Amino acid sequence: DSEELMNNLLPFAEQMLKQHGEFYPYGGYMTFEGKIVHIGGKIEGTDHPGSQSVVDLLTKNFQEEARKRNVRATAIIFDVRIKPPEKVEKTDAIQVCLDHHDNYSMKVLFPYKIANGELLFEKTFAQRGDGKIFAK
């Protein structure tokens, strides 16, 4: 479920990076029926909210939906600067925070560079997630 959700949502980040060199955090969820829904975060009163504010809003909304048992899996996607394993310098990366109601939580990171208008990915890696959405 989580991989299907991620693969459905990820192309939007790639498209935004190719067209604009950046993107605002966004996310989505999978219902228990298997329907995938894309979600953007809108902060009232500002056209350019901070990324962390949008991530926090999405997290809060997904937690509420999880409490209501409306979602089976969630994903929050945002741009980060990270130091990949076995690398010395930081690089840009798309981070996908996946949470599933079956006690699964992962952060999948897609390091990338934009060169001559082309989006180039480096080696993807994953880490254990924070498990914030489906808290027991």
Order of alpha helices (4+ residues) and beta strands (2+ residues): alpha-beta-beta-alpha-beta-beta-beta-beta-beta
